[in-house]
Amino acid sequence: MNTSHTIARLGDIASIRQGHPFRGAIRAAVDGSVQVIQLKNVGVNGMDDVHALMRTHLSNRKSPDWVKDGDVVLTARGGHPMAALLTDPPERTVCSPHLYVIRVADAARALPAFIAWQLNQSSAREHLHRQSAGSRQQSLRKASVEDLPMRLPPLHQQQRIVTIARAALLERSHCEQLIAARNEEVSRYAAHLLGGVSI
């Protein structure tokens, strides 16, 4: 694979903003018209089910900045920054202020999925970790995220990397399901042999 690439600051190819400025704790409301992506919704494998987010009400008069398909969210708190690509998020969804919303502005240079993938690589995470401020509750400064150098190969290579990464993630999920099923089978046999329980 040809590895030729350019390097650009993340802030030069994308807009970066913090999530919605909630005042105080975010209060759940079953009848809320707004959904909120929080830190707990972003994991090592990307986003949890975006259709099972907390609902709430917004009191701000100003129209909020809703997230869009193709946005990348990056955790701004904690010692291990994680990023996730938003794919077809529900309408009227915002992020908590502990997340950055990254929106690629130069589609000719970068794919959002590739940016999310690169942000989760050890080199980017270590760079952001070193730039984190605060000793007890580490937090990322917006300037540090903007200054993060991104390696940008041609778009077809970006797409190939994303495709391979998604396939690997799917294989891992399948393997984990097989392991869980095998462990359950072993537990049933153990209960039968050692405890006299009928299988």
N, C-alpha and C positions, 0 to 999 in steps of 0.2 A: 504493500500500500504506500502510495506517495504521501509523505508526511509534511509536505510544504505547508506553511501556515503563516498567518500574520498574528500580531499581538496587539490587543487594544484594551484600554481601560473599560471596565464594565459600564461606568457612567457615560462613556462616549457612544455606546451602542444601545443603551437602554435607559429608560426613566426609572428612578428608584424612589419610592416613598414609603413612609410608615403606614401601618394600618389605621383604621378609624380611631380618632381620639376619644375613646370612651372616658367618661369621668367616673372614676371608682370602679367597683366590680361590675362585671357584665352580668346582668340579671336575666335568668331564663324566663321565657314566657311562652306557654304552649300555643297561644294565639298570636305570637309575634309575627310581624310581616317581614322581618329581616332575619337572615341567617348569618352566623358568624364562624369564620375559620379561626381556630385558636391553636396555640402551641401544641396541645395534645393531639391535634388532628394531623400533624405532620410527623411522619416516621421515616425510618431508614429506607423503606420501600415506597416512599412517596406519600400521597394523601390517603387517609381513610375514606370511607364512603362519604362523598360530598353531599349525598342526599339524606344524611343523618346528622346534620350539624345542629348546634344549639340555635333556637329561635329566640329573638328578643325584640324590643321596641327601641327606636332611636328618637331622641328628643331634640336633636339638632335641627335648626331651621334650614341650614344649608344642605343642599342635596349631597349625599355622600358619594365618595368615589367607589362605585361598584367594581368588583373584580370581573375580569373578562376571560373568555376562552383563550388559552395561550399565555396567560400571566404565569409568572413563576413566584412562588412565595418562599421566603428565606427566614428561618428562625433568627430572631435578634437577641434572644436570651439563652443562657446556658453555655457550657464549655464546648459543645459539639454542634456547630451550625449544621442545619439540614435544609435542603431545598426540595420543592415539589412542583411539578408542572400541573396547572389547573386545566382539566379537560372538560369542557361543557359544564361549568359550575352553574348551580341554580341561579335564577334571576334574583336580584335584590340581596346579594351576598357581599359582606365586607370582611375584612381581616381585623383581628385584634391589634392593638398598638404594639404588641410584642413580635410582630411579623413585618418584614419588608415585602412590598409588592414590586416586582421587577417586570417591566413591560418592554420587550425588545422593540426598538424604534427603527433599526436598520435591518429589515428582513432580507436584504441582499447580502448581508454579511454573516448573520447568525440565526439559527433556528432556536426557538424557545426551549424545545426539548433538549437540545444540545447544551444550552446554557445551564439548565437544571441539572443535567448529568455532570457537567464539569464542576459545578458548585459542590457536588457531593463527592468529588474525588479528593484523595488525601492531600494533594498539594494545595488546593483551594481552601480546604477546611483547616489545614495547619496555618496557612497564611492568615485567615480570619481569626483563628484562635489566638494567634500572637498579637493581633490588633485589638482583641477584646479588652474593654475597660472594666474596672471593678474587681475587687478581690473575692468578695463573697458571692455576689450574683453577677456573673459576667454578662456584659451586653455589648453588642456591636454598634459602633458609631456609623452613621450613614456615610461619612467621608471614607471610612475604611472599605465599605462595600463598593462605593463608586470607584475607588482606586485599585480594586482587585484586577490584576492582569488576566485577560482571557485569551487563550490560544484559539485561533479561528482558522481551521483548515477550510478548503472549498466546501460549498454546501452539500455536494453529493457525498463527501467523506463524513461530514457531520451526520447526515441522514443514515449512513451505513453504521456509524458508531452507535447511534440511538437505537437502530433496529437490533443490533447485536446485544446491546445492553438490555433491551426489553425481553429478548429471547432468553437471555441468561436469568433474568428475574423470574420469568415464567417457569423455567426449568427448576429453579430453586424452590418455587412455591409447590410445584408438583412433587419434588423430592421430600419436602417437609410434610406434605400430606401423606405420602407413602410411609414415611418414618412413623408418623403419628398413628396410622392405621396398624402398622406392624407392632408398635408398642402396645396398642390396645389389645391386639390378638394375643401377644405374649402374656399380658396381665390376666386375660381370661383363662388361659391355660394354667397359669400359676395359681389362680384362685381355685381352679378345679382340682389340680394335683395336690396342692398344699392345704386347702381348706375344705375339701369335700363339696365344693359348690358345683352344681351341674352347669355345663356349658350350653 
